[in-house]
């Protein structure tokens, strides 16, 4: 049986990972986009 505290910690960790992944993807896509513009110009 999982306690409420453990569930909450797991849930918070999952949200953190999702947010970090989303931020990372946005960051890298923008970075690659800027590099592509510099290369093509």
N, C-alpha and C positions, 0 to 999 in steps of 0.2 A: 504494500500500500504506500502510495506517495503522499507525503505530507503537503499541506498547502504552501508552506514556506519553500520547499524544494520545487514545487510546481511553479511558483512565482519567480524564483531565481532562474529556472530553466526558460520560462517564458521571456523574462527580461533579456537573458543571454541570446535567445533566438532573435528577438527584435533588434538587439545591438548588431548581431551578425548581418541581418537583412539590411539594416540601415547602412552599415559599413560597406556592404557589397554594392548597394545602390549608389552610394557616394563614390565608391571606387570606379564603378562603371561609367558614371557621368564624368568624373574627373579624367579618366583615361580617354574616353571618346572625344572630349573637348580638346585634350592635349594632342591626340592623333589628328584631329581635325585641323588644329592650328598648324601642326607640322606639315600636313598635306597642302595647306594653302601656301605656306612658305616655300615648299618644294616646287609646286606648280607655277608659282610666280617667278 
